[in-house]
C-alpha cells in the first residue's frame, strides 16, 4: 500500500451525500432536536463548571485581580479556535467534530490521530469532572452530617502519594494534626482501607455513581439530555448571578491593590487551569447531525456560549478578589470560602448544592460527545462497525455510549485529578491546533464547498512578524531576568515541601539540626517540624536561596539543573521553533490571521503544560498508531473504494 494512501481524504460532497442517504432511509440517522438556544445551553453547561466553582480560586491567588486578563486571553484563544470550528461545522455539518474536519483537510492518518486524541480528551475530561463532582458531593454530605469512609471517596493514586508525603513530613517532626487536610485524608484513606495482600482497596465510588447515572441519561436520548442540561444550566446561572449580586455589596476596592501582584508571570501561571475552564465548547460540534439547522445554529451556539461564560468569569473574578485579598483564594471551593469567611452561611449552602449540579451538567456534555466521535470513526471503517450502531427507538449511538461509560468509570476509580486535568487540556489543545490549521490549509482551495459561515479574512503576512517583534522586545526589555534564565538553563531551587519529602530519615535529621542551629528564634518555638523551619524563608527569595545552599545534603536534592531542568523547557522550545515556521508560512501564503492566532495561542498553552503530559500524550498516540496500522488502515472504507 503506497505511502500516499495514508493521506487519502474524504470529500465534503461525499460526506453530505452519505448524511442525506442516512436521513432518507432512516438507517443510522440521529434524531434532530437542537436549536441555537439548546447549543448555547450545552456550551454553558460544559464551560460553567470546575472553572467557576474551583480553578478560579488558584488562578486568582497566583495572578491577583489581574487574572481577568488571563480569562480574556483564554477566551480570545478559544474564540479564534471557535471561528475555525464554526467554519468547518458550517462546511461539514456532521458528527465527528475535529476528526471529520481533519479527514477533509489533511487525510486519513491525521484524522485518525486527532480522533484518537479526542477519545482521550473526552474520556479524561469525563474522569476529571467525575472526580471533581465526587469531591463536591462528599463535601455536601459532610456538611449535612453524613460522613463516608475516606477510602471510598478518594482515588488510589492520591491516597498512595498522600500517604508517602505525610509519612515523610512526619519523619521531619510534623505532627499528624499539623498536616494539611488533604494529606490527613489521604493518610487516613490509605491506613483504613481494606487490603488484599499488599493492595489497598481505595476507590472513588461517588464518581462511579455519577458516571453510571449520566451515561444512562445520555443513552436514553438527545431530547432527554437536552432537557436535563437546560434545567441544570438555569439553576447554575441563577446561582452565579446571585453570587455576583450579593457579593458586589461586600467588595472592598482596596483589595484590588495591587492589581497584578505577581506581574505577567503570575497571571500566566494559571493558564492551564483557566483553559480547562473553557474546555467543552468544542463538544457542541459533535451534535451537528442532531441540529435542526447546523450550518446556522452551530456557529451561533459556540460564539454565544464563549461570550456569556467569559463575562461571567470576569465578573466572578472581580467580585471574589474584591471581597477578600487575592492570596486567600488558594482553596478548592473559592465561592463557598468567601461567603463562609463573611459569615454568610446560607450562601455557602446554596453554592455547595449548585456546584454539584454544575459538575453534573459538564459531565453530561462530555459524556455525550465521545460516543459521537467513535460513531463517526466507525462509519468510516476505522473502528469496528458495532460502534456506529444507532438505537432504533432512542436514536442515540447506543453501543458507543455504553463503552464510553466503562472507559470513563473504571479509571475514575483510581486516577489522580491533577494528572487527568492536564491530559485533558493537552488533548483538547491538540484538536484546536489541527482545526485551526485545517482552515488555513483549505483557505485557498476553491473546489471545497463553503457553508454559510466563513471566518473573516485578515492578511497576517505583515501583522504576525510585527507581533513577534513586539513580543521579543517585551521579553528582553521588561522580563529579561526570566528570559535569560530560560535561555541559559539556570539552576532552579526546589521549594521547601519538595526538599523535605525527598529526604530519608538520616538526611531529615541532619537538615533539622542545621536549620535549628541557624535560627535561634525557633529553638524555643512550639512549632519545630522540618517543613515549617525551611518554608518560613520562602517569602524572601534571596534568603531562601542562601539557606538552601547551606543545607547538609547533596545538590541534587536542593536544585534542579542540567537536563533534568531543560526537559521541562522542551515544549516551549518546540513552540518557538514552530512559531518561526508559521511566520514564514504566513508571509509566503498570506494566511488568514484569526485561525493563525488560534493555532499559535493553543500551541503556546500546550507549551505551558509539563513535559510529562507531552510524554503521556505521545504514548497514547503511539498506541493509537499501532491500532491504525493493524486494523483501521485495511478496514477503512476509503481503502475498500481503492480496491474496488
C-alpha positions in Angstrom: 0.0 0.0 0.0 1.5 3.3 -1.1 2.6 5.9 1.5 0.3 8.4 -0.2 -2.7 6.3 0.9 -2.0 7.4 4.5 -3.2 10.9 3.4 -6.3 9.9 1.4 -9.1 12.4 2.0 -12.8 12.4 2.2 -14.6 15.0 0.2 -17.2 17.3 1.5 -19.6 16.2 -1.3 -19.3 12.5 -0.4 -19.9 13.2 3.3 -23.0 15.3 2.6 -24.3 12.6 0.2 -23.9 9.9 2.9 -25.7 12.1 5.5 -28.6 12.7 3.1 -28.8 8.9 2.3 -28.9 8.1 6.1 -31.7 10.6 6.6 -33.7 9.4 3.6 -33.7 5.7 4.6 -33.6 6.2 8.4 -30.6 3.9 8.7 -28.0 5.3 11.1 -29.8 8.6 11.4 -29.8 10.5 14.6 -32.8 12.5 16.0 -32.9 16.2 15.1 -33.9 18.2 18.2 -31.4 21.0 18.8 -31.6 24.8 18.1 -29.3 27.7 18.7 -30.7 28.1 22.2 -30.0 24.5 23.1 -26.5 24.6 21.7 -25.7 27.7 23.7 -27.0 26.0 26.8 -24.9 22.9 26.1 -21.9 25.2 25.7 -22.6 27.0 29.0 -23.3 23.6 30.6 -19.8 22.5 29.6 -17.9 25.7 30.4 -19.5 26.9 33.6 -18.3 24.1 35.9 -15.0 23.5 37.5 -13.8 26.9 36.3 -16.1 29.0 38.4 -16.5 26.6 41.3 -12.9 25.5 41.7 -9.9 26.5 39.5 -10.8 30.2 39.5 -9.5 30.3 43.2 -6.0 29.1 42.4 -5.7 31.3 39.3 -6.8 34.3 41.3 -4.3 33.6 44.1 -1.5 33.4 41.5 -2.5 36.4 39.4 -4.5 38.6 41.7 -7.3 40.7 40.3 -5.4 40.8 37.0 -6.5 37.2 36.5 -9.3 38.8 34.4 -6.8 39.4 31.7 -6.0 35.6 31.7 -9.7 34.9 31.2 -9.7 37.4 28.4 -6.6 35.8 26.8 -8.0 32.3 27.1 -11.4 33.4 25.8 -9.7 35.1 22.9 -7.7 31.9 22.1 -10.9 29.8 22.3 -12.8 32.3 20.2 -10.1 32.1 17.5 -10.5 28.3 17.6 -14.3 28.6 17.7 -14.2 30.6 14.4 -12.3 27.6 12.8 -14.8 25.1 14.4 -17.7 27.1 13.2 -16.4 27.4 9.6 -15.9 23.6 9.5 -19.2 22.9 11.2 -20.9 25.0 8.5 -19.0 23.3 5.8 -19.3 19.7 7.1 -22.4 19.6 9.3 -22.0 16.0 10.6 -21.0 14.4 13.9 -17.3 13.9 14.3 -16.0 17.3 15.2 -12.3 17.9 14.6 -11.9 14.2 13.4 -14.2 14.7 10.4 -12.7 18.2 9.7 -9.2 16.7 9.6 -10.3 13.9 7.3 -11.3 16.6 4.8 -8.3 18.9 5.3 -5.3 16.6 5.9 -6.2 13.0 5.2 -6.8 9.7 7.0 -3.7 9.3 9.1 -4.1 12.8 10.6 -7.8 12.2 11.0 -7.1 9.0 12.9 -4.6 10.8 15.2 -7.0 13.6 16.0 -9.9 11.2 16.5 -7.7 9.1 18.9 -6.7 12.3 20.7 -10.4 13.3 21.0 -11.2 9.9 22.5 -8.6 10.7 25.2 -9.8 14.3 25.6 -13.4 13.3 26.3 -12.6 10.2 28.3 -10.1 12.0 30.5 -12.3 15.1 30.7 -15.2 13.0 31.9 -12.9 11.3 34.5 -11.7 14.8 35.7 -15.3 16.1 36.1 -16.5 12.9 37.8 -13.7 13.1 40.4 -14.5 16.8 41.0 -18.2 16.1 41.3 -17.3 13.4 43.9 -15.3 15.9 45.9 -18.2 18.4 46.0 -20.8 15.7 46.6 -19.0 14.2 49.6 -18.4 17.7 51.0 -22.1 18.4 50.7 -22.9 15.1 52.5 -20.4 16.0 55.3 -22.0 19.4 55.8 -25.3 17.5 56.3 -23.7 15.2 58.9 -23.2 12.2 56.6 -19.5 11.0 56.7 -18.5 8.4 54.2 -15.3 6.4 54.8 -12.3 8.1 53.3 -11.3 5.0 51.3 -14.5 5.1 49.2 -14.3 8.8 48.3 -10.7 9.1 47.1 -8.7 7.7 44.1 -5.9 5.2 44.7 -3.0 7.4 43.4 -4.0 10.4 45.6 -4.2 8.1 48.7 -0.9 6.4 47.9 1.1 9.5 47.2 -0.5 11.4 50.0 0.4 8.7 52.5 4.0 8.7 51.4 4.2 12.5 51.6 2.6 12.5 55.0 5.0 9.9 56.3 8.0 12.0 55.0 6.7 15.1 56.7 6.0 13.3 60.0 9.6 12.0 59.9 10.6 15.6 59.8 8.8 16.3 63.1 5.4 17.5 61.8 2.5 16.1 63.8 -0.4 14.5 62.1 -2.7 17.3 63.3 -0.5 19.9 61.6 -0.6 18.2 58.2 -2.8 19.7 55.5 -6.4 18.4 55.4 -5.7 16.8 52.1 -2.7 14.8 53.4 -4.6 13.8 56.6 -7.4 12.5 54.4 -5.1 10.6 52.1 -3.2 9.1 55.1 -6.5 8.0 56.7 -7.8 6.6 53.4 -4.7 4.5 52.9 -4.4 3.2 56.5 -8.1 2.4 57.0 -8.8 0.8 53.5 -9.4 -2.9 53.3 -6.4 -4.7 52.0 -5.9 -7.8 49.7 -2.3 -8.8 50.4 -0.3 -5.6 49.9 -3.0 -3.9 47.8 -5.1 -1.2 49.5 -8.6 -1.1 48.2 -9.0 2.7 47.8 -11.6 3.7 45.2 -13.8 6.7 44.4 -17.3 5.2 44.5 -19.3 8.5 44.2 -17.5 9.2 40.9 -18.6 5.8 39.7 -22.2 6.5 40.7 -22.5 9.8 38.8 -20.9 8.3 35.6 -23.5 5.5 35.6 -26.3 8.0 36.1 -25.2 10.3 33.4 -24.4 7.5 30.9 -27.9 6.2 31.4 -29.4 9.6 30.6 -27.2 10.1 27.5 -28.2 6.6 26.3 -31.9 7.4 26.8 -31.9 10.1 24.1 -30.8 13.6 23.0 -34.2 15.2 23.9 -33.9 14.0 27.5 -30.2 15.0 27.6 -31.1 18.5 26.3 -33.9 19.0 28.8 -31.8 17.9 31.7 -28.9 20.2 30.5 -31.2 23.2 30.1 -32.6 22.7 33.6 -29.1 22.4 35.2 -27.9 25.5 33.2 -30.8 27.6 34.5 -30.0 26.5 38.1 -26.3 27.3 38.0 -26.7 30.6 36.1 -29.2 31.7 38.7 -26.6 30.9 41.4 -23.7 32.6 39.6 -25.8 35.7 39.2 -26.9 35.6 42.8 -23.2 35.3 43.9 -22.4 38.4 41.8 -25.5 40.3 43.0 -24.8 39.6 46.7 -21.0 39.7 46.6 -20.9 43.1 44.9 -22.1 44.7 48.1 -19.1 43.3 50.0 -16.5 44.4 47.6 -13.7 46.5 49.0 -11.8 48.2 46.2 -8.7 48.3 48.4 -8.4 44.5 47.8 -7.7 45.3 44.1 -4.5 47.0 45.1 -2.0 45.7 43.9 -4.0 44.7 40.8 -1.2 42.4 39.4 0.9 41.5 42.5 2.9 38.8 40.7 3.2 40.5 37.3 2.6 38.9 34.0 4.3 35.6 35.1 1.8 35.3 38.0 -1.2 35.9 35.7 0.1 33.3 33.1 0.8 30.8 35.8 -2.8 29.8 35.8 -3.1 29.4 32.1 -3.7 25.6 32.1 -6.3 25.8 34.9 -8.2 28.7 33.3 -8.1 27.0 29.9 -9.6 23.9 31.4 -12.5 26.1 32.5 -13.2 26.7 28.8 -13.0 23.1 27.6 -16.3 21.9 26.3 -17.5 24.4 23.7 -15.9 22.1 21.0 -18.2 19.2 22.2 -21.1 21.2 20.7 -19.8 20.3 17.2 -20.3 16.6 17.8 -24.0 17.2 17.8 -24.1 18.6 14.3 -26.4 15.8 12.9 -28.9 16.4 15.7 -29.3 20.1 14.9 -32.3 21.4 13.1 -30.2 23.8 11.1 -26.5 23.0 11.9 -24.9 25.4 9.4 -26.6 28.4 11.1 -27.0 27.2 14.7 -23.6 25.7 15.4 -21.5 28.8 14.8 -24.0 30.9 16.8 -24.2 28.5 19.7 -20.4 28.3 20.1 -19.9 32.1 20.0 -22.7 32.9 22.4 -21.5 30.3 24.9 -18.0 31.7 24.9 -19.2 35.3 25.2 -21.6 34.6 28.0 -19.2 32.5 30.0 -16.3 35.0 29.6 -18.5 37.8 31.0 -19.5 35.6 34.0 -15.9 34.5 34.7 -14.6 38.1 34.7 -17.5 39.3 36.9 -16.9 36.5 39.4 -13.1 37.1 39.4 -13.6 40.8 40.2 -16.1 40.1 42.9 -14.0 37.4 44.6 -10.8 39.4 44.6 -12.8 42.4 45.8 -14.4 40.5 48.7 -11.1 39.1 50.1 -7.4 39.6 49.4 -6.3 37.5 46.4 -3.8 35.3 48.3 -6.6 33.9 50.5 -8.3 32.4 47.4 -6.0 29.4 47.0 -8.7 26.9 48.0 -10.6 24.3 46.2 -14.0 25.9 46.8 -13.4 29.7 46.5 -17.1 30.8 46.2 -18.2 28.9 49.3 -15.0 30.1 51.1 -15.5 33.8 50.6 -19.1 33.7 51.8 -18.2 31.4 54.7 -15.5 33.9 55.7 -18.0 36.7 55.7 -20.4 34.6 57.8 -23.0 34.2 55.1 -23.6 30.5 55.7 -26.8 30.4 53.7 -24.9 31.4 50.6 -22.3 28.7 51.2 -25.0 26.1 51.3 -26.6 27.3 48.1 -23.2 27.3 46.3 -22.4 23.8 47.5 -25.7 22.4 46.1 -25.2 24.3 42.8 -21.7 23.1 42.4 -22.9 19.5 42.4 -25.5 20.4 39.7 -22.8 22.3 37.7 -20.4 19.4 37.7 -23.1 17.0 36.6 -24.0 19.2 33.6 -20.4 19.4 32.5 -20.2 15.6 32.7 -23.4 15.3 30.6 -22.0 17.3 27.7 -18.6 15.5 27.8 -20.2 12.1 28.0 -22.4 13.0 25.1 -19.5 14.0 22.8 -17.3 10.9 22.9 -19.8 8.3 21.6 -20.4 10.5 18.6 -16.7 10.7 17.8 -16.5 6.9 18.0 -19.6 6.6 15.8 -18.1 8.8 13.1 -14.8 6.8 13.1 -16.8 3.5 12.9 -18.8 4.8 10.0 -15.5 5.3 8.1 -14.3 1.8 8.9 -11.6 2.9 11.3 -13.3 1.3 14.3 -15.5 -1.9 14.4 -18.9 -1.5 12.9 -20.6 -2.1 16.2 -19.6 1.4 17.4 -21.9 3.0 14.7 -25.0 1.2 16.0 -27.9 3.7 16.5 -30.6 2.7 18.9 -33.8 2.2 16.9 -36.0 3.9 19.5 -33.8 6.4 21.3 -31.8 7.5 18.1 -28.5 7.6 20.0 -25.2 5.8 19.4 -26.1 3.1 21.9 -23.2 0.7 21.9 -20.6 3.5 21.8 -22.4 5.2 24.8 -22.2 2.1 26.9 -18.5 1.6 26.1 -17.9 5.2 27.0 -19.4 4.6 30.4 -17.0 1.7 31.1 -14.0 3.6 29.7 -14.7 6.6 32.0 -15.9 4.7 35.1 -13.0 2.3 35.6 -10.1 4.9 35.5 -12.2 7.4 37.6 -11.9 4.9 40.5 -8.1 5.0 40.6 -6.6 8.1 38.7 -5.3 11.3 40.2 -7.2 14.6 39.5 -4.1 16.7 38.5 -2.8 14.1 36.0 -6.1 13.8 34.2 -6.8 17.5 34.1 -3.6 18.3 32.3 -4.0 15.3 29.9 -7.5 16.6 29.0 -6.1 20.0 28.3 -3.3 18.8 26.0 -5.7 16.6 24.0 -8.1 19.4 23.6 -5.4 21.9 22.6 -4.1 19.5 20.1 -7.5 19.2 18.5 -7.8 23.0 18.4 -4.4 23.3 16.7 -5.4 20.9 13.9 -8.8 22.5 13.3 -7.2 26.0 13.0 -4.5 24.5 10.8 -7.2 22.8 8.7 -8.9 26.2 7.9 -5.5 27.6 6.9 -4.8 24.6 4.6 -8.3 24.9 2.9 -8.4 28.7 2.6 -7.1 28.9 -0.9 -8.8 25.8 -2.3 -11.8 27.0 -4.4 -13.0 23.4 -5.1 -14.1 23.0 -1.5 -17.8 23.7 -1.0 -18.3 26.5 1.6 -21.0 26.7 4.2 -23.0 29.7 5.3 -20.3 30.8 7.8 -16.8 31.9 6.9 -14.1 33.3 9.2 -13.5 37.0 8.3 -10.2 37.2 6.3 -7.4 39.4 7.6 -4.0 39.0 5.9 -1.4 38.0 8.5 1.6 38.5 6.2 3.0 41.6 8.0 0.9 41.6 11.2 2.4 38.3 12.6 6.1 39.4 12.2 5.2 42.8 13.9 3.5 40.9 16.8 6.6 38.6 17.2 9.0 41.6 17.3 6.8 43.3 19.9 6.9 40.0 22.0 10.7 39.8 21.7 11.0 43.4 22.8 8.9 42.8 25.9 10.8 39.6 26.8 14.2 41.2 26.7 13.3 44.8 27.8 10.8 44.1 30.6 11.3 40.4 31.5 15.0 40.0 30.8 15.8 38.1 34.0 13.3 35.3 33.4 14.1 35.3 29.7 17.9 34.9 30.2 17.3 32.2 32.9 15.2 30.3 30.4 17.9 30.6 27.6 20.9 29.8 29.9 19.0 27.0 31.7 19.9 28.5 35.1 19.5 26.1 38.1 16.3 26.4 40.0 15.9 25.8 43.7 13.3 23.2 44.8 10.5 24.5 47.1 10.6 23.5 50.8 7.9 20.8 50.5 9.7 19.1 47.6 13.0 19.1 49.5 11.5 17.8 52.8 9.5 15.0 51.1 12.6 13.8 49.2 14.7 13.2 52.3 15.3 9.9 54.0 15.4 9.7 57.8 19.2 10.4 58.1 19.1 13.4 55.8 16.0 14.7 57.6 17.8 14.7 60.9 20.9 16.5 59.5 18.7 19.2 57.9 16.7 19.6 61.0 19.8 20.1 63.2 21.2 22.6 60.7 18.0 24.7 60.5 17.7 24.8 64.3 21.3 26.0 64.6 20.9 28.9 62.2 17.7 30.3 63.6 17.8 31.0 67.3 14.2 32.2 67.3 12.9 28.7 66.7 14.9 26.9 69.4 12.1 27.6 71.9 9.3 27.6 69.4 6.5 25.1 69.8 6.4 24.6 66.1 9.5 22.7 65.3 8.8 20.4 62.3 11.2 20.4 59.4 8.8 21.8 56.7 7.9 24.8 58.8 11.6 25.6 59.6 12.5 25.6 55.9 9.4 27.1 54.4 9.5 30.2 56.6 12.3 31.6 54.4 10.4 31.2 51.1 8.9 34.7 51.1 12.4 36.1 50.8 13.8 34.7 47.5 17.4 35.7 48.3 17.4 34.5 51.9 15.8 31.2 50.9 18.4 30.5 48.3 21.1 31.2 50.9 19.6 28.8 53.4 19.1 26.0 50.9 22.7 26.5 49.7 23.9 25.7 53.2 21.8 22.5 53.7 24.0 19.5 54.5 22.6 17.4 51.7 23.6 16.7 48.1 22.9 19.4 45.4 20.6 17.0 43.5 18.1 17.3 46.4 18.4 21.1 46.5 18.5 22.1 42.9 17.0 21.1 39.5 19.8 21.5 36.9 21.1 20.3 33.6 18.8 18.1 31.5 16.5 17.4 34.5 15.6 21.2 34.3 15.9 21.5 30.5 13.5 18.7 29.8 10.7 20.9 31.2 11.5 23.6 28.7 11.4 21.3 25.7 7.7 22.1 24.9 8.4 25.8 24.9 11.4 25.4 22.6 9.2 23.3 20.3 6.7 26.2 20.3 9.3 28.8 19.5 10.7 26.8 16.5 7.2 26.1 15.2 6.4 29.8 15.6 9.3 30.7 13.2 7.9 28.2 10.7 4.4 29.6 11.0 5.8 33.1 10.4 7.5 32.0 7.1 4.3 30.2 6.0 2.1 33.2 6.8 4.4 35.5 4.8 4.6 33.3 1.8 0.9 32.2 1.7 -0.9 35.3 3.0 -2.6 33.2 5.7 -5.8 34.3 7.4 -5.0 36.0 10.8 -7.8 34.7 13.0 -7.2 30.9 12.6 -3.4 31.5 12.7 -3.7 33.3 16.0 -5.9 30.5 17.3 -3.2 28.0 16.3 -0.4 30.0 17.9 -2.4 30.6 21.2 -3.3 27.0 21.5 0.3 25.9 20.8 1.5 28.3 23.5 -0.9 26.9 26.1 0.3 23.3 25.1 3.9 24.5 25.7 2.9 25.7 29.2 2.0 22.1 30.2 4.6 19.9 31.7 6.9 17.7 29.6 5.3 14.6 31.4 1.9 15.5 29.8 3.6 15.6 26.4 5.2 12.2 27.1 1.9 10.6 28.3 0.2 12.1 25.3 2.8 10.8 22.9 2.5 7.3 24.4 -1.3 7.5 23.8 -0.8 8.5 20.2 1.7 5.6 19.6 -0.9 3.1 21.0 -3.4 4.7 18.5 -1.0 4.3 15.6 -0.5 0.7 16.4 -4.2 0.1 16.2 -4.4 2.2 13.0 -1.8 0.1 11.1 -3.0 -3.3 12.4 -6.8 -2.7 12.0 -8.1 0.7 10.8 -6.0 1.2 7.7 -7.0 -2.0 5.9 -10.7 -1.7 7.1 -11.1 1.9 6.1 -13.9 2.5 3.6 -11.6 4.6 1.5 -9.3 1.6 1.2 -12.3 -0.5 0.1 -13.0 2.1 -2.6 -9.4 1.9 -3.9 -9.5 -1.9 -4.0 -12.9 -1.9 -5.9 
